[in-house]
């Protein structure tokens, strides 16, 4: 992406990183969002918003 000069490289990789971190935290906590948010150091509203923004809702 960098070599191709893609201007959205930062946004694309940030979204992938956030999605992976949230997915892993939810796996560890067996889907408990509040507990996952605590492990990530973010608020419960933030994790809910990120899940929606990143399309991680099942």
TANOR-V511859 format. One record per run of one state. SS is the DSSP state (hx for helix, st for strand, lp for the rest). FROM is the first residue (numbers start at 0). LEN is the number of residues. If there is no record, write none. Layout:
BEGIN
SS_FROM_LEN / SS_FROM_LEN
END
This chain:
BEGIN
lp_0_8 / hx_8_20 / lp_28_4 / hx_32_8 / lp_40_3 / hx_43_10 / lp_53_5
END
